[in-house]
Amino acid sequence: MTTAECYALIGADYTEVLRRMGNEDRVRRFLLKFAEEPSYGLLCRSVEAGDAKEAFRAAHSIKGVCLNLGLTALYRSAGDLCEELRGGAFTDAVPGLLRRVGEDYQKTINGIRELAQA
């Protein structure tokens, strides 16, 4: 699997990130590092602990990294969750938004793992 194929599989914007980063090796290297990024685990732990402020910070980190890597679906879902948490409290919308982030995260990680094994 090529890096471009991985991006297509996960519904991400390879063309734009390639333009910004300059070459496929750099894109691939940073994409593979995303699997080690701890913000999703922190987000889940923060929600479980009832810490909306820390959950906001984690969602904001995910959103930023995904914007830089062109991970469009996860960027959008993390951004929606981030905005919902911006007020520092959990709302009724948070569980559904968190589920969507989890689904997008899993799809992204699965694609990255497939790329890593190629």
Rosetta silent file (secondary structure, phi, psi, omega in degrees, C-alpha in Angstrom):
SEQUENCE: MTTAECYALIGADYTEVLRRMGNEDRVRRFLLKFAEEPSYGLLCRSVEAGDAKEAFRAAHSIKGVCLNLGLTALYRSAGDLCEELRGGAFTDAVPGLLRRVGEDYQKTINGIRELAQA
SCORE:     score description
SCORE:     0.000 S_00000001
   1 L     0.000  135.067  175.749    0.000    0.000    0.000 S_00000001
   2 L   -88.557  167.041  176.782    1.273    3.455   -0.849 S_00000001
   3 H   -62.230  -40.515  178.213    0.801    6.497    1.334 S_00000001
   4 H   -61.899  -40.112  178.092   -1.646    7.885   -1.232 S_00000001
   5 H   -65.854  -37.984  176.979   -3.658    4.637   -1.087 S_00000001
   6 H   -61.765  -47.133  178.700   -3.738    4.836    2.705 S_00000001
   7 H   -59.545  -41.707  178.418   -5.077    8.377    2.541 S_00000001
   8 H   -63.831  -40.833 -179.808   -7.746    7.278    0.055 S_00000001
   9 H   -61.238  -39.987 -176.663   -8.707    4.359    2.304 S_00000001
  10 H   -94.811    3.767  176.808   -9.247    6.571    5.324 S_00000001
  11 L    71.008   42.214 -176.525  -10.895    9.382    3.364 S_00000001
  12 L  -114.124  170.933 -172.970   -8.140   11.919    3.898 S_00000001
  13 L   -99.047   82.403 -177.732   -6.609   14.699    1.797 S_00000001
  14 H   -66.873  -41.592 -175.908   -3.288   13.338    0.515 S_00000001
  15 H   -58.496  -45.749 -178.553   -2.828   15.913   -2.242 S_00000001
  16 H   -67.892  -44.510 -178.708   -2.942   18.871    0.137 S_00000001
  17 H   -68.081  -35.117  176.158   -0.686   17.334    2.784 S_00000001
  18 H   -64.224  -41.003  178.131    1.806   16.276    0.104 S_00000001
  19 H   -60.596  -43.470 -178.549    1.841   19.835   -1.223 S_00000001
  20 H   -72.469  -39.979 -174.994    2.564   21.204    2.260 S_00000001
  21 H   -88.337  -21.108  171.565    5.120   18.597    3.332 S_00000001
  22 L    97.079  -32.096  178.427    6.916   18.339    0.028 S_00000001
  23 L  -156.575  158.163 -174.714    7.473   14.601   -0.427 S_00000001
  24 H   -64.061  -37.164 -179.366    5.874   11.234    0.207 S_00000001
  25 H   -60.001  -42.440  179.169    8.565   10.010    2.612 S_00000001
  26 H   -65.777  -44.581  178.861    7.924   12.926    4.971 S_00000001
  27 H   -59.337  -47.821 -178.976    4.151   12.454    4.783 S_00000001
  28 H   -60.279  -45.387 -178.521    4.517    8.731    5.469 S_00000001
  29 H   -59.596  -47.419 -179.748    6.886    9.289    8.400 S_00000001
  30 H   -69.947  -35.594  177.872    4.553   11.769   10.118 S_00000001
  31 H   -63.959  -43.583  178.919    1.471    9.682    9.361 S_00000001
  32 H   -64.582  -32.747  177.961    3.048    6.596   10.947 S_00000001
  33 H   -67.897  -24.879 -179.453    3.947    8.670   14.024 S_00000001
  34 H   -57.661  -33.630 -179.326    0.264    9.557   14.424 S_00000001
  35 L   -62.304  -21.526  179.653   -0.381    6.019   15.696 S_00000001
  36 L   -94.307   -7.553 -176.006    1.827    6.849   18.713 S_00000001
  37 L   -66.390  126.606 -170.630    0.113   10.196   19.437 S_00000001
  38 L   -85.750   -1.045 -170.813   -1.434    9.946   22.946 S_00000001
  39 H   -65.030  -33.824 -179.837   -4.290   12.461   22.658 S_00000001
  40 H   -66.408  -43.777  176.602   -7.053    9.977   21.808 S_00000001
  41 H   -61.262  -41.166  177.354   -6.284    7.875   24.893 S_00000001
  42 H   -63.195  -40.639  177.472   -6.171   11.041   26.983 S_00000001
  43 H   -58.754  -49.407 -178.688   -9.525   12.101   25.551 S_00000001
  44 H   -62.546  -44.574  178.982  -11.143    8.794   26.510 S_00000001
  45 H   -64.197  -38.688 -179.586   -9.635    8.821   30.011 S_00000001
  46 H   -66.410  -42.324  177.742  -10.684   12.443   30.546 S_00000001
  47 H   -63.851  -45.057  179.524  -14.270   11.765   29.539 S_00000001
  48 H   -60.420  -36.068 -179.259  -14.357    8.694   31.773 S_00000001
  49 H   -83.342   -5.926 -179.942  -13.006   10.765   34.680 S_00000001
  50 L    77.571   21.914 -177.943  -15.523   13.544   34.050 S_00000001
  51 L   -99.388   90.247 -175.479  -12.814   16.113   33.275 S_00000001
  52 H   -66.961  -34.457 -179.422  -14.322   18.259   30.521 S_00000001
  53 H   -66.976  -42.598  178.218  -11.431   20.733   30.435 S_00000001
  54 H   -70.118  -35.572  176.243   -8.842   18.014   29.859 S_00000001
  55 H   -62.915  -40.162  176.507  -11.157   16.347   27.327 S_00000001
  56 H   -60.551  -46.861 -179.421  -11.348   19.672   25.488 S_00000001
  57 H   -60.553  -41.849  179.924   -7.548   19.950   25.408 S_00000001
  58 H   -65.866  -44.712  178.623   -7.220   16.395   24.090 S_00000001
  59 H   -62.430  -39.092  178.832   -9.885   16.935   21.409 S_00000001
  60 H   -65.020  -39.526  177.233   -8.178   20.187   20.423 S_00000001
  61 H   -64.114  -44.735  178.418   -4.826   18.382   20.101 S_00000001
  62 H   -59.280  -46.916 -179.889   -6.376   15.680   17.920 S_00000001
  63 H   -57.089  -45.952 -178.488   -7.984   18.338   15.748 S_00000001
  64 H   -64.815  -45.682  179.249   -4.681   20.173   15.281 S_00000001
  65 H   -63.131  -42.397 -179.353   -2.634   17.105   14.430 S_00000001
  66 H   -66.304  -35.321  176.023   -5.302   15.919   12.002 S_00000001
  67 H   -62.550  -45.731 -179.758   -5.407   19.303   10.301 S_00000001
  68 H   -63.774  -34.134 -177.548   -1.637   19.169    9.785 S_00000001
  69 H   -93.507   -1.004  179.481   -1.794   15.610    8.440 S_00000001
  70 L    71.272   24.619 -179.526   -4.851   16.143    6.241 S_00000001
  71 L   -86.181   78.963 -165.893   -6.882   13.535    8.157 S_00000001
  72 H   -57.609  -51.966 -175.598  -10.142   15.157    7.148 S_00000001
  73 H   -62.661  -47.071 -179.435  -12.802   12.943    8.745 S_00000001
  74 H   -68.649  -35.898  175.489  -11.086   12.751   12.129 S_00000001
  75 H   -58.136  -45.932 -177.754  -10.275   16.468   11.985 S_00000001
  76 H   -67.069  -46.601 -177.845  -13.964   17.263   11.498 S_00000001
  77 H   -68.221  -39.559  176.977  -15.301   14.952   14.189 S_00000001
  78 H   -65.234  -37.208  177.392  -12.632   16.034   16.700 S_00000001
  79 H   -64.129  -41.508  177.397  -13.411   19.651   15.833 S_00000001
  80 H   -62.496  -43.765  178.483  -17.117   19.136   16.480 S_00000001
  81 H   -65.499  -42.814  179.005  -16.353   17.530   19.844 S_00000001
  82 H   -56.107  -47.455 -179.545  -13.854   20.260   20.657 S_00000001
  83 H   -64.244  -36.961  179.528  -16.459   22.958   20.050 S_00000001
  84 H   -67.572  -32.676 -178.826  -19.013   21.127   22.188 S_00000001
  85 H   -88.710   -7.902 -174.356  -16.499   20.907   25.052 S_00000001
  86 L   -54.638  -33.178 -179.636  -15.243   24.481   24.670 S_00000001
  87 L   -73.766   -5.748  176.545  -17.561   25.687   27.438 S_00000001
  88 L    85.584   15.253 -179.878  -15.846   23.395   29.942 S_00000001
  89 L  -141.391  155.297  175.527  -18.799   21.093   30.577 S_00000001
  90 L   -82.491  134.815  176.792  -20.230   17.878   29.214 S_00000001
  91 L  -112.738  174.511  178.285  -23.462   18.281   27.274 S_00000001
  92 L   -64.017  -22.655 -178.745  -25.957   15.707   26.060 S_00000001
  93 L   -78.199  -19.916 -173.169  -24.289   15.839   22.636 S_00000001
  94 H   -58.957  -46.420 -178.564  -20.857   14.725   23.906 S_00000001
  95 H   -57.372  -43.109  179.033  -21.447   10.934   23.961 S_00000001
  96 H   -66.748  -40.387  178.002  -22.551   10.867   20.316 S_00000001
  97 H   -66.456  -39.333  178.012  -19.714   13.141   19.231 S_00000001
  98 H   -64.569  -39.407  176.277  -17.214   11.031   21.162 S_00000001
  99 H   -59.559  -44.294  179.830  -18.549    7.906   19.426 S_00000001
 100 H   -64.116  -41.748  175.956  -18.021    9.561   16.052 S_00000001
 101 H   -59.930  -44.249  179.876  -14.461   10.568   16.990 S_00000001
 102 H   -60.660  -42.390  178.640  -13.836    6.972   18.086 S_00000001
 103 H   -64.612  -45.723  179.669  -15.120    5.572   14.796 S_00000001
 104 H   -66.292  -38.418  178.563  -13.053    8.010   12.740 S_00000001
 105 H   -63.321  -46.273 -178.411  -10.005    7.394   14.919 S_00000001
 106 H   -63.065  -42.382  177.747  -10.301    3.623   14.535 S_00000001
 107 H   -61.583  -41.971  179.587  -10.692    3.888   10.758 S_00000001
 108 H   -65.131  -48.148 -178.996   -7.632    6.151   10.617 S_00000001
 109 H   -63.989  -40.761  178.185   -5.512    3.919   12.854 S_00000001
 110 H   -60.625  -42.535  177.458   -6.522    0.799   10.922 S_00000001
 111 H   -64.098  -41.259  179.344   -5.421    2.447    7.674 S_00000001
 112 H   -65.628  -40.895  177.968   -2.133    3.567    9.213 S_00000001
 113 H   -63.195  -38.987  177.446   -1.460    0.076   10.554 S_00000001
 114 H   -63.701  -41.041  176.689   -2.123   -1.349    7.113 S_00000001
 115 H   -62.753  -42.471 -178.268    0.344    1.152    5.656 S_00000001
 116 H   -62.829  -30.554 -178.619    2.939    0.239    8.288 S_00000001
 117 H   -85.654  -10.226 -177.277    2.712   -3.440    7.315 S_00000001
 118 L   -76.581    0.000    0.000    3.066   -2.723    3.584 S_00000001
